[in-house]
Amino acid sequence: MPVDQPPQVRSGDLLHLTRAASPQFARPITVCVIRTLTDRHTYHGWLWIDAYQLGPNGDALARRELYLMPSGARWLPSPPATPPRTTAPPPTATPPRTATPPRTGTPPRTATPSPTPAPSRTATPPRTAAPPKPIAVPVTAPPRPTTTPSRPTAPPRRAARRPAMRGPVRVG
């Protein structure tokens, strides 16, 4: 590779980024590159990448767009391939379900109707809800300052306003 050319960053690369890659990485981070953003103009030797920031266990924490100098980045070996998942044993044979007939119409009537109270002939006034009770809130005075200010503060100054120009100036 020529001396002038920075190392090529490709998707899938694992990079350890420190201050050598960019001042923004005061706390080093590890990223997995998604892609290099080539449509952005940068200084010579710098580039933008789209990457996942990885946690200590290798899980993605956040997706980030980063500006860095690839010559200051440290390439990490790719993570070991995760072991294949063990599949669960096939479920044991269960007896087939018997189909239940679909419900249609109204439910069947019982032989004896349920007893209902006889209607009352006296008119009772409708019930109204009781008005809500007021809530007692204790009133306390604001706390007093322990020390008095040495001198009162002045309100902030406003900048002087210039009169607006209205139309052409006539000299007569």
PAZA-662034 format. One record per residue: x, y, z of N, C-alpha, C, O, CB in turn. Coordinates in Angstrom, 3 decimals, m for minus. Glycine has a CB too. Layout:
<drenfis>
DRENFI     n_east    n_north       n_up    ca_east   ca_north      ca_up     c_east    c_north       c_up     o_east    o_north       o_up    cb_east   cb_north      cb_up
DRENFI          X          Y          Z          X          Y          Z          X          Y          Z          X          Y          Z          X          Y          Z
...
</drenfis>
This chain:
<drenfis>
DRENFI     n_east    n_north       n_up    ca_east   ca_north      ca_up     c_east    c_north       c_up     o_east    o_north       o_up    cb_east   cb_north      cb_up
DRENFI      0.858     m1.172      0.000      0.000      0.000      0.000      0.898      1.227      0.000      1.846      1.277      0.783     m0.973      0.002      1.227
DRENFI      0.639      2.221     m0.847      1.464      3.428     m0.861      1.357      4.158      0.470      0.385      3.995      1.209      1.049      4.359     m2.016
DRENFI      2.361      4.955      0.758      2.418      5.676      2.026      1.327      6.730      2.115      0.822      6.989      3.208      3.781      6.324      2.206
DRENFI      0.946      7.349      0.999     m0.058      8.419      1.005     m1.467      7.903      1.248     m2.326      8.658      1.702     m0.020      9.169     m0.303
DRENFI     m1.717      6.655      0.961     m3.073      6.123      1.047     m3.382      5.638      2.464     m2.616      4.860      3.032     m3.261      4.979      0.042
DRENFI     m4.513      6.097      3.045     m4.910      5.562      4.349     m5.442      4.142      4.177     m5.861      3.769      3.081     m5.980      6.470      5.021
DRENFI     m5.432      3.351      5.241     m5.980      1.996      5.121     m7.454      2.048      4.708     m8.180      2.973      5.073     m5.824      1.226      6.459
DRENFI     m7.871      1.065      3.961     m9.251      1.021      3.492    m10.158      0.478      4.591     m9.878     m0.572      5.170     m9.367      0.158      2.219
DRENFI    m11.243      1.190      4.875    m12.241      0.741      5.844    m13.376      0.108      5.051    m13.912      0.716      4.124    m12.759      1.930      6.752
DRENFI    m13.731     m1.091      5.413    m14.785     m1.810      4.684    m15.891     m2.210      5.645    m15.684     m2.261      6.858    m14.214     m3.062      3.967
DRENFI    m17.056     m2.492      5.102    m18.166     m2.913      5.961    m17.820     m4.240      6.612    m17.241     m5.131      5.990    m19.488     m3.027      5.155
DRENFI    m18.194     m4.348      7.889    m17.903     m5.545      8.653    m16.632     m5.441      9.468    m16.402     m6.279     10.340    m17.809     m6.709      7.742
DRENFI    m15.778     m4.420      9.215    m14.553     m4.259      9.986    m14.868     m3.885     11.426    m15.793     m3.116     11.688    m13.653     m3.199      9.350
DRENFI    m14.095     m4.431     12.356    m14.187     m4.033     13.766    m13.033     m3.078     14.030    m11.872     m3.415     13.801    m14.139     m5.285     14.742
DRENFI    m13.362     m1.876     14.516    m12.345     m0.865     14.761    m12.373     m0.452     16.223    m13.437     m0.306     16.823    m12.554      0.356     13.848
DRENFI    m11.173     m0.266     16.790    m11.032      0.305     18.131    m10.590      1.746     17.901     m9.502      1.986     17.378     m9.989     m0.515     19.045
DRENFI    m11.433      2.710     18.291    m11.169      4.115     18.007    m10.733      4.839     19.271    m11.422      4.803     20.291    m12.411      4.789     17.408
DRENFI     m9.572      5.502     19.191     m9.035      6.280     20.299     m8.775      7.694     19.802     m9.162      8.045     18.687     m7.732      5.634     20.873
DRENFI     m8.117      8.510     20.631     m7.791      9.879     20.221     m6.907      9.906     18.982     m6.883     10.907     18.267     m7.103     10.617     21.358
DRENFI     m6.191      8.842     18.720     m5.357      8.802     17.524     m6.218      8.850     16.261     m5.767      9.334     15.223     m4.481      7.539     17.525
DRENFI     m7.449      8.353     16.344     m8.355      8.362     15.195     m9.092      9.686     15.090     m9.362     10.154     13.984     m9.356      7.214     15.293
DRENFI     m9.426     10.302     16.231    m10.126     11.585     16.229    m10.171     12.089     17.669    m10.263     11.284     18.595    m11.575     11.454     15.622
DRENFI    m10.108     13.407     17.875    m10.171     13.952     19.241    m11.485     13.640     19.955    m11.543     13.684     21.184     m9.971     15.449     19.202
DRENFI    m12.532     13.328     19.203    m13.820     13.052     19.847    m13.819     11.759     20.649    m14.714     11.536     21.464    m14.910     12.993     18.809
DRENFI    m12.821     10.901     20.426    m12.783      9.620     21.122    m11.868      9.701     22.339    m10.899      8.949     22.445    m12.314      8.504     20.175
DRENFI    m12.177     10.615     23.255    m11.420     10.712     24.504    m11.602      9.416     25.287    m10.669      8.922     25.921    m11.880     11.947     25.351
DRENFI    m12.807      8.879     25.234    m13.060      7.539     25.774    m13.094      6.597     24.579    m13.962      6.730     23.716    m14.414      7.475     26.614
DRENFI    m12.182      5.665     24.516    m12.139      4.767     23.356    m13.431      3.967     23.208    m14.067      3.596     24.195    m10.951      3.812     23.473
DRENFI    m13.802      3.712     21.962    m14.980      2.901     21.668    m14.624      1.858     20.625    m13.640      2.000     19.898    m16.157      3.782     21.180
DRENFI    m15.420      0.826     20.560    m15.280     m0.207     19.540    m16.511     m0.137     18.658    m17.636     m0.062     19.151    m15.108     m1.635     20.172
DRENFI    m16.290     m0.162     17.342    m17.406     m0.074     16.402    m17.299     m1.172     15.361    m16.222     m1.696     15.080    m17.442      1.305     15.722
DRENFI    m18.445     m1.500     14.803    m18.529     m2.406     13.656    m19.018     m1.566     12.483    m20.114     m1.008     12.533    m19.494     m3.645     13.939
DRENFI    m18.228     m1.475     11.448    m18.526     m0.597     10.317    m19.676     m1.165      9.499    m19.675     m2.336      9.120    m17.282     m0.406      9.430
DRENFI    m20.657     m0.306      9.235    m21.758     m0.682      8.351    m21.375     m0.331      6.918    m21.479     m1.158      6.012    m23.086      0.031      8.766
DRENFI    m20.926      0.924      6.728    m20.504      1.351      5.393    m19.686      2.622      5.523    m19.728      3.302      6.548    m21.728      1.574      4.456
DRENFI    m18.953      2.930      4.489    m18.205      4.175      4.408    m19.066      5.171      3.657    m19.598      4.855      2.593    m16.817      3.975      3.710
DRENFI    m19.209      6.375      4.203    m20.038      7.399      3.563    m19.154      8.193      2.607    m18.491      9.150      3.007    m20.713      8.343      4.626
DRENFI    m19.153      7.786      1.346    m18.257      8.388      0.363    m18.828      9.654     m0.265    m18.106     10.378     m0.950    m17.944      7.390     m0.717
DRENFI    m20.108      9.932     m0.046    m20.712     11.099     m0.672    m20.389     12.398      0.067    m20.770     13.473     m0.397    m22.207     10.918     m0.751
DRENFI    m19.702     12.326      1.196    m19.359     13.525      1.956    m17.910     13.907      1.670    m17.022     13.056      1.636    m19.578     13.300      3.479
DRENFI    m17.692     15.190      1.466    m16.343     15.681      1.189    m15.610     15.879      2.509    m16.152     16.465      3.447    m16.381     17.008      0.370
DRENFI    m14.387     15.393      2.576    m13.607     15.477      3.807    m12.204     15.959      3.485    m11.829     16.112      2.323    m13.560     14.110      4.530
DRENFI    m11.437     16.196      4.544    m10.026     16.509      4.368     m9.294     15.244      3.975     m9.785     14.136      4.189     m9.419     17.124      5.653
DRENFI     m8.108     15.418      3.396     m7.310     14.275      2.963     m6.949     13.426      4.182     m6.442     13.947      5.175     m6.027     14.742      2.213
DRENFI     m7.208     12.133      4.108     m6.866     11.220      5.185     m7.980     11.027      6.205     m7.799     10.271      7.160     m5.647     11.709      5.875
DRENFI     m9.110     11.674      6.040    m10.245     11.553      6.955    m11.416     10.961      6.195    m11.475     11.056      4.969    m10.625     12.930      7.576
DRENFI    m12.349     10.351      6.915    m13.553      9.831      6.257    m14.691      9.706      7.249    m14.491      9.680      8.463    m13.271      8.470      5.605
DRENFI    m15.890      9.629      6.698    m17.114      9.406      7.476    m17.472      7.946      7.348    m17.378      7.367      6.267    m18.295     10.322      6.993
DRENFI    m17.891      7.338      8.477    m18.391      5.962      8.433    m19.722      5.900      9.159    m20.005      6.699     10.051    m17.371      4.968      9.064
DRENFI    m20.518      4.947      8.762    m21.771      4.616      9.437    m21.463      3.318     10.173    m21.061      2.338      9.546    m23.016      4.471      8.416
DRENFI    m21.648      3.293     11.512    m21.203      2.128     12.282    m22.097      1.900     13.482    m22.838      2.786     13.906    m19.754      2.301     12.737
DRENFI    m22.012      0.693     14.022    m22.661      0.356     15.287    m21.614      0.441     16.385    m20.539     m0.148     16.270    m23.318     m1.067     15.238
DRENFI    m21.927      1.177     17.458    m21.042      1.194     18.616    m21.321     m0.069     19.408    m22.476     m0.385     19.693    m21.248      2.484     19.496
DRENFI    m20.272     m0.790     19.762    m20.423     m2.075     20.433    m20.127     m1.945     21.917    m19.265     m1.170     22.330    m19.508     m3.121     19.802
DRENFI    m20.857     m2.720     22.709    m20.640     m2.761     24.149    m19.544     m3.763     24.482    m18.980     m4.387     23.583    m21.942     m3.120     24.888
DRENFI    m19.235     m3.923     25.776    m18.174     m4.846     26.172    m18.453     m6.296     25.790    m17.525     m7.074     25.571    m17.961     m4.757     27.650
DRENFI    m19.731     m6.657     25.710    m20.065     m8.036     25.349    m20.232     m8.225     23.842    m20.537     m9.329     23.392    m21.336     m8.460     26.056
DRENFI    m20.038     m7.172     23.061    m20.123     m7.270     21.602    m21.475     m6.948     21.028    m21.651     m7.019     19.812    m19.745     m8.621     21.177
DRENFI    m22.454     m6.592     21.866    m23.777     m6.223     21.372    m23.771     m4.779     20.896    m23.044     m3.947     21.439    m24.844     m6.424     22.464
DRENFI    m24.571     m4.480     19.890    m24.674     m3.122     19.370    m25.437     m2.260     20.370    m26.527     m2.623     20.812    m25.375     m3.110     17.981
DRENFI    m24.853     m1.110     20.725    m25.500     m0.190     21.653    m26.200      0.940     20.922    m27.297      1.343     21.310    m24.486      0.375     22.625
DRENFI    m25.574      1.465     19.854    m26.148      2.599     19.133    m25.582      2.622     17.716    m24.476      2.148     17.459    m25.853      3.942     19.871
DRENFI    m26.365      3.182     16.816    m25.901      3.391     15.447    m25.387      4.812     15.369    m26.073      5.745     15.786    m27.041      3.130     14.389
DRENFI    m24.175      4.989     14.834    m23.555      6.308     14.820    m22.907      6.586     13.475    m22.479      5.671     12.772    m22.522      6.426     15.937
DRENFI    m22.843      7.874     13.126    m22.062      8.334     11.983    m20.837      9.007     12.567    m20.958      9.953     13.346    m22.886      9.313     11.039
DRENFI    m19.647      8.526     12.195    m18.422      8.985     12.819    m17.463      9.546     11.784    m17.381      9.050     10.660    m17.764      7.855     13.589
DRENFI    m16.735     10.590     12.178    m15.719     11.223     11.346    m14.380     10.866     11.964    m14.126     11.194     13.123    m15.920     12.791     11.244
DRENFI    m13.525     10.201     11.208    m12.276      9.724     11.789    m11.166      9.651     10.764    m11.384      9.754      9.557    m12.477      8.371     12.418
DRENFI     m9.952      9.466     11.300     m8.771      9.269     10.485     m8.435      7.777     10.550     m8.027      7.290     11.604     m7.566     10.168     10.975
DRENFI     m8.597      7.047      9.452     m8.384      5.600      9.495     m6.972      5.214      9.925     m6.781      4.138     10.492     m8.672      5.005      8.144
DRENFI     m5.990      6.058      9.671     m4.625      5.694     10.053     m4.457      5.649     11.567     m3.508      5.038     12.059     m3.630      6.678      9.451
DRENFI     m5.368      6.290     12.324     m5.304      6.246     13.780     m6.167      5.152     14.383     m6.115      4.923     15.591     m5.713      7.566     14.345
DRENFI     m6.959      4.472     13.564     m7.835      3.411     14.071     m7.051      2.112     14.185     m6.088      1.893     13.449     m9.069      3.220     13.149
DRENFI     m7.467      1.252     15.110     m6.831     m0.047     15.274     m7.839     m1.116     14.865     m8.938     m1.190     15.414     m6.338     m0.263     16.748
DRENFI     m7.455     m1.941     13.898     m8.336     m3.008     13.430     m8.291     m4.148     14.426     m7.217     m4.548     14.875     m7.932     m3.495     12.014
DRENFI     m9.460     m4.672     14.770     m9.551     m5.814     15.679     m9.882     m7.053     14.865    m10.498     m6.962     13.804    m10.623     m5.574     16.789
DRENFI     m9.467     m8.224     15.371     m9.863     m9.438     14.654    m11.370     m9.598     14.730    m12.003     m9.185     15.702     m9.152    m10.689     15.236
DRENFI    m11.930    m10.191     13.711    m13.381    m10.359     13.700    m13.795    m11.251     14.855    m13.039    m12.136     15.254    m13.863    m10.952     12.355
DRENFI    m14.981    m11.032     15.397    m15.412    m11.827     16.544    m15.574    m13.282     16.143    m15.869    m13.586     14.987    m16.727    m11.281     17.122
DRENFI    m15.383    m14.179     17.098    m15.563    m15.593     16.758    m17.009    m15.850     16.354    m17.939    m15.215     16.851    m15.166    m16.501     17.947
DRENFI    m17.164    m16.777     15.463    m18.517    m17.107     15.014    m19.295    m17.669     16.198    m18.780    m18.480     16.968    m18.490    m18.129     13.825
DRENFI    m20.514    m17.236     16.329    m21.329    m17.718     17.440    m21.658    m19.185     17.197    m21.921    m19.579     16.061    m22.634    m16.870     17.598
DRENFI    m21.645    m19.990     18.244    m21.973    m21.404     18.051    m23.412    m21.529     17.576    m24.262    m20.725     17.958    m21.759    m22.211     19.362
DRENFI    m23.694    m22.523     16.749    m25.068    m22.667     16.260    m26.009    m22.970     17.416    m25.651    m23.642     18.383    m25.157    m23.779     15.195
DRENFI    m27.183    m22.469     17.288    m28.200    m22.694     18.323    m28.610    m24.155     18.322    m28.756    m24.789     17.277    m29.438    m21.784     18.099
DRENFI    m28.787    m24.655     19.507    m29.312    m26.013     19.589    m30.819    m25.918     19.494    m31.452    m25.088     20.147    m28.865    m26.734     20.908
DRENFI    m31.363    m26.754     18.699    m32.816    m26.699     18.525    m33.479    m27.522     19.615    m32.918    m28.507     20.094    m33.234    m27.213     17.119
DRENFI    m34.632    m27.124     19.987    m35.389    m27.834     21.012    m35.884    m29.159     20.428    m36.112    m29.264     19.223    m36.584    m26.967     21.529
DRENFI    m36.047    m30.155     21.276    m36.566    m31.428     20.754    m37.973    m31.224     20.204    m38.700    m30.340     20.659    m36.570    m32.523     21.861
DRENFI    m38.355    m32.039     19.229    m39.693    m31.862     18.665    m40.746    m32.108     19.739    m40.553    m32.939     20.626    m39.914    m32.812     17.465
DRENFI    m41.854    m31.386     19.656    m42.892    m31.561     20.670    m43.461    m32.973     20.635    m43.519    m33.617     19.587    m44.012    m30.540     20.469
DRENFI    m43.871    m33.428     21.793    m44.460    m34.764     21.868    m45.829    m34.739     21.207    m46.482    m33.699     21.123    m44.567    m35.251     23.342
DRENFI    m46.237    m35.883     20.752    m47.526    m35.966     20.072    m48.649    m35.706     21.077    m48.685    m36.313     22.147    m47.706    m37.354     19.391
DRENFI    m49.543    m34.821     20.734    m50.689    m34.530     21.584    m51.930    m35.060     20.898    m51.997    m35.110     19.670    m50.816    m33.004     21.873
DRENFI    m52.903    m35.453     21.684    m54.121    m35.972     21.052    m54.795    m34.854     20.262    m54.756    m33.697     20.681    m55.101    m36.559     22.118
DRENFI    m55.406    m35.176     19.138    m56.066    m34.137     18.328    m57.248    m33.554     19.085    m57.930    m34.248     19.839    m56.535    m34.711     16.968
DRENFI    m57.468    m32.300     18.873    m58.594    m31.616     19.520    m59.874    m31.933     18.781    m59.899    m32.069     17.558    m58.366    m30.090     19.569
DRENFI    m60.913    m32.044     19.541    m62.209    m32.234     18.902    m62.778    m30.853     18.623    m62.660    m29.946     19.447    m63.182    m33.090     19.797
DRENFI    m63.370    m30.703     17.506    m63.918    m29.406     17.116    m65.167    m29.097     17.919    m66.021    m29.962     18.114    m64.232    m29.378     15.614
DRENFI    m65.269    m27.874     18.380    m66.463    m27.430     19.093    m67.378    m26.772     18.080    m66.916    m26.013     17.227    m66.110    m26.448     20.267
DRENFI    m68.680    m27.054     18.161    m69.587    m26.435     17.182    m69.614    m24.915     17.403    m69.573    m24.456     18.544    m71.036    m27.038     17.300
DRENFI    m69.680    m24.158     16.344    m69.724    m22.701     16.496    m71.041    m22.266     17.131    m72.082    m22.892     16.930    m69.538    m22.009     15.131
DRENFI    m70.974    m21.189     17.897    m72.178    m20.659     18.544    m72.927    m19.780     17.548    m72.336    m18.972     16.833    m71.817    m19.851     19.835
DRENFI    m74.220    m19.961     17.525    m75.048    m19.122     16.666    m76.277    m18.709     17.442    m76.789    m19.480     18.254    m75.440    m19.859     15.357
DRENFI    m76.756    m17.506     17.202    m78.009    m17.052     17.814    m77.856    m16.764     19.297    m76.765    m16.463     19.782    m79.094    m18.087     17.611
DRENFI    m78.978    m16.865     20.009    m79.005    m16.566     21.436    m78.801    m17.847     22.226    m79.062    m18.935     21.712    m80.332    m15.885     21.835
DRENFI    m78.342    m17.738     23.462    m78.157    m18.953     24.248    m79.515    m19.585     24.563    m80.526    m18.883     24.607    m77.384    m18.644     25.555
DRENFI    m79.549    m20.878     24.777    m80.830    m21.543     25.060    m81.392    m21.069     26.399    m80.650    m20.764     27.333    m80.657    m23.085     25.069
DRENFI    m82.744    m21.015     26.465    m83.422    m20.569     27.693    m83.425    m21.692     28.705    m83.470    m22.874     28.367    m84.873    m20.106     27.400
DRENFI    m83.376    m21.279     29.960    m83.480    m22.275     31.025    m84.960    m22.551     31.273    m85.824    m21.774     30.866    m82.766    m21.787     32.339
DRENFI    m85.236    m23.650     31.935    m86.622    m24.051     32.157    m87.333    m23.104     33.114    m88.516    m22.821     32.925    m86.679    m25.471     32.697
DRENFI    m86.644    m22.606     34.136    m87.305    m21.706     35.090    m86.694    m20.318     34.957    m85.472    m20.173     35.003    m87.169    m22.233     36.559
DRENFI    m87.522    m19.308     34.795    m86.959    m17.962     34.688    m86.420    m17.519     36.044    m86.895    m17.968     37.087    m88.022    m16.958     34.171
DRENFI    m85.447    m16.654     36.022    m84.869    m16.172     37.276    m85.831    m15.173     37.907    m86.469    m14.391     37.202    m83.467    m15.522     37.041
DRENFI    m85.937    m15.198     39.242    m86.877    m14.283     39.900    m86.372    m12.850     39.803    m85.185    m12.571     39.968    m87.083    m14.679     41.380
DRENFI    m87.327    m11.942     39.527    m87.000    m10.516     39.470    m87.847     m9.817     40.510    m88.988    m10.215     40.741    m87.245     m9.915     38.039
DRENFI    m87.319     m8.787     41.143    m88.112     m8.083     42.152    m89.268     m7.329     41.503    m89.172     m6.858     40.369    m87.228     m7.110     42.951
DRENFI    m90.329     m7.233     42.232    m91.509     m6.520     41.732    m91.207     m5.027     41.713    m90.545     m4.512     42.615    m92.771     m6.822     42.611
DRENFI    m91.697     m4.325     40.677    m91.432     m2.884     40.619    m92.148     m2.152     41.742    m93.267     m2.504     42.117    m91.863     m2.311     39.264
DRENFI    m91.499     m1.146     42.265    m92.062     m0.372     43.362    m92.942      0.733     42.785    m92.614      1.300     41.743    m90.941      0.221     44.263
DRENFI    m94.064      1.049     43.456    m94.972      2.063     42.946    m94.673      3.434     43.512    m95.210      4.428     43.023    m96.391      1.686     43.252
DRENFI    m93.828      3.517     44.534    m93.515      4.832     45.096    m92.355      5.423     44.321    m91.392      4.728     43.997    m93.178      4.739     46.616
DRENFI    m92.452      6.697     44.030    m91.407      7.386     43.268    m90.301      7.804     44.226    m90.557      8.456     45.239    m91.981      8.625     42.506
DRENFI    m89.114      7.437     43.909    m87.977      7.869     44.723    m87.208      8.916     43.931    m87.051      8.797     42.716    m87.052      6.660     45.113
DRENFI    m86.732      9.940     44.627    m85.993     10.977     43.886    m84.675     10.391     43.366    m84.080      9.517     43.996    m85.718     12.228     44.795
DRENFI    m84.240     10.877     42.231    m82.974     10.358     41.690    m81.812     10.753     42.602    m81.805     11.828     43.203    m82.732     10.888     40.246
DRENFI    m80.840      9.860     42.685    m79.676     10.137     43.520    m78.734     11.077     42.783    m78.530     10.968     41.574    m78.948      8.828     43.908
DRENFI    m78.179     11.981     43.530    m77.172     12.875     42.957    m75.882     12.640     43.709    m75.878     12.265     44.881    m77.611     14.380     43.036
DRENFI    m74.826     12.862     43.030    m73.524     12.651     43.654    m73.261     13.767     44.647    m73.625     14.920     44.414    m72.399     12.586     42.592
DRENFI    m72.639     13.423     45.735    m72.296     14.424     46.738    m71.220     15.341     46.178    m70.337     14.887     45.450    m71.821     13.757     48.057
DRENFI    m71.285     16.625     46.509    m70.258     17.535     45.983    m68.895     17.137     46.556    m68.811     16.656     47.686    m70.592     19.027     46.335
DRENFI    m67.838     17.339     45.781    m66.520     16.957     46.274    m66.114     17.819     47.459    m66.417     19.011     47.519    m65.480     17.067     45.160
DRENFI    m65.420     17.186     48.399    m64.975     17.915     49.567    m63.748     18.746     49.203    m62.890     18.297     48.443    m64.664     16.950     50.733
DRENFI    m63.670     19.966     49.751    m62.482     20.773     49.440    m61.250     20.156     50.097    m61.323     19.560     51.172    m62.671     22.244     49.917
DRENFI    m60.138     20.314     49.429    m58.886     19.777     49.936    m58.174     20.891     50.691    m57.983     21.991     50.173    m57.996     19.211     48.781
DRENFI    m57.794     20.589     51.899    m57.103     21.584     52.712    m55.625     21.551     52.371    m54.961     20.526     52.525    m57.327     21.331     54.227
DRENFI    m55.117     22.684     51.907    m53.707     22.799     51.564    m53.076     23.778     52.535    m53.516     24.925     52.620    m53.509     23.259     50.082
DRENFI    m52.061     23.360     53.265    m51.438     24.299     54.196    m50.693     25.389     53.428    m50.011     25.121     52.439    m50.475     23.560     55.152
DRENFI    m50.835     26.595     53.896    m50.179     27.731     53.253    m48.909     28.025     54.040    m48.957     28.271     55.245    m51.124     28.994     53.189
DRENFI    m47.788     27.999     53.357    m46.523     28.289     54.012    m45.866     29.468     53.323    m46.024     29.659     52.117    m45.592     27.059     53.999
DRENFI    m45.153     30.232     54.066    m44.444     31.380     53.510    m43.179     30.891     52.832    m42.612     29.877     53.239    m44.112     32.427     54.610
DRENFI    m42.723     31.605     51.790    m41.483     31.184     51.141    m40.313     31.345     52.114    m40.357     32.210     52.988    m41.234     32.003     49.844
DRENFI    m39.285     30.539     51.976    m38.160     30.641     52.904    m37.431     31.973     52.740    m37.301     32.494     51.632    m37.185     29.478     52.692
DRENFI    m36.973     32.495     53.831    m36.255     33.765     53.799    m34.783     33.501     53.512    m34.225     32.492     53.942    m36.427     34.535     55.136
DRENFI    m34.165     34.419     52.782    m32.738     34.224     52.523    m31.951     34.386     53.820    m32.309     35.195     54.677    m32.229     35.222     51.451
DRENFI    m30.888     33.617     53.953    m30.089     33.673     55.171    m29.172     34.883     55.171    m28.852     35.419     56.232    m29.272     32.399     55.329
DRENFI    m28.745     35.320     53.990    m27.899     36.509     53.912    m28.562     37.507     52.995    m29.297     37.135     52.080    m26.469     36.164     53.414
DRENFI    m28.301     38.771     53.240    m28.862     39.814     52.378    m27.849     40.126     51.297    m26.649     40.118     51.570    m29.228     41.100     53.191
DRENFI    m28.289     40.401     50.080    m27.330     40.714     49.024    m26.606     42.018     49.345    m27.185     42.927     49.940    m28.038     40.811     47.654
DRENFI    m25.334     42.106     48.949    m24.540     43.290     49.262    m25.081     44.515     48.535    m25.076     45.612     49.092    m23.070     43.062     48.891
DRENFI    m25.545     44.347     47.310    m26.178     45.460     46.602    m27.157     44.874     45.590    m26.951     43.766     45.093    m25.111     46.378     45.896
DRENFI    m28.194     45.597     45.294    m29.181     45.044     44.352    m28.580     44.940     42.950    m27.721     45.728     42.554    m30.461     45.923     44.321
DRENFI    m29.066     43.936     42.217    m28.574     43.757     40.854    m29.409     44.590     39.905    m30.617     44.742     40.088    m28.604     42.268     40.442
DRENFI    m28.754     45.129     38.890    m29.430     45.973     37.900    m30.024     45.091     36.821    m29.498     44.015     36.537    m28.453     47.012     37.282
DRENFI    m31.114     45.538     36.217    m31.677     44.748     35.111    m30.702     44.732     33.940    m29.875     45.636     33.825    m33.053     45.321     34.661
DRENFI    m30.776     43.731     33.073    m29.842     43.667     31.945    m30.039     44.841     31.000    m31.156     45.318     30.800    m30.013     42.352     31.184
DRENFI    m28.920     45.303     30.418    m28.978     46.440     29.489    m29.456     45.975     28.131    m29.194     44.850     27.705    m27.602     47.124     29.363
DRENFI    m30.155     46.857     27.473    m30.602     46.578     26.108    m29.712     47.340     25.142    m29.234     48.436     25.432    m32.099     46.967     25.909
DRENFI    m29.508     46.734     23.998    m28.705     47.403     22.979    m29.497     48.571     22.410    m30.721     48.513     22.296    m28.292     46.416     21.853
DRENFI    m28.783     49.626     22.056    m29.451     50.805     21.483    m30.040     50.428     20.132    m29.402     49.741     19.335    m28.457     52.006     21.335
DRENFI    m31.245     50.877     19.886    m31.922     50.559     18.628    m31.708     51.678     17.639    m31.797     52.856     17.983    m33.424     50.322     18.849
DRENFI    m31.427     51.305     16.420    m31.310     52.289     15.346    m32.680     52.501     14.731    m33.474     51.565     14.628    m30.283     51.833     14.269
DRENFI    m32.955     53.722     14.324    m34.244     53.940     13.649    m34.251     53.228     12.295    m33.240     53.189     11.593    m34.519     55.463     13.462
DRENFI    m35.380     52.681     11.953    m35.506     51.963     10.689    m35.556     52.954      9.535    m36.159     54.022      9.647    m36.764     51.067     10.688
DRENFI    m34.919     52.594      8.432    m34.963     53.442      7.231    m36.268     53.179      6.517    m36.631     52.031      6.263    m33.745     53.170      6.282
DRENFI    m36.970     54.246      6.196    m38.241     54.098      5.511    m38.193     54.839      4.191    m38.423     56.046      4.129    m39.398     54.612      6.381
DRENFI    m37.893     54.107      3.147    m37.906     54.679      1.814    m36.638     55.464      1.503    m35.736     55.558      2.336    m39.104     55.566      1.653
DRENFI    m36.577     56.020      0.313    m35.374     56.767     m0.099    m35.281     58.101      0.656    m36.292     58.689      1.037    m35.390     57.022     m1.636
DRENFI    m34.076     58.546      0.853    m33.851     59.812      1.544    m33.868     60.915      0.488    m33.202     60.806     m0.541    m32.492     59.805      2.350
DRENFI    m34.632     61.975      0.749    m34.727     63.092     m0.194    m33.901     64.265      0.300    m34.010     64.685      1.451    m36.194     63.519     m0.394
DRENFI    m33.111     64.759     m0.554    m32.308     65.927     m0.208    m32.925     67.104     m0.966    m33.077     67.056     m2.186    m30.765     65.723     m0.573
DRENFI    m33.274     68.148     m0.237    m34.007     69.175     m0.940    m33.533     70.495     m0.900    m34.140     71.388     m1.491    m35.246     69.221     m0.514
</drenfis>
